[in-house]
């Protein structure tokens, strides 16, 4: 699995760390698929999911069209 770097455009949306050196985010891809509960390490790399924090993700940085902090809302605004 890949550990893509978050594009510079979206890094400001991470906000403060939720744990030491960890952010949890939701990512929307070009295909319309939304991946929820992803782990960001070092404030720039998508490292995995909340269940597998170091497992990587099945997409690359070029596929990302939007990013937000982890949300309890199921729909994307």
Beta strands, then each sheet from edge to edge (+ up, - down):
strand 1: 22-29
strand 2: 34-41
strand 3: 45-49
strand 4: 64-69
sheet 1: 3+ 2- 1+ 4-
end
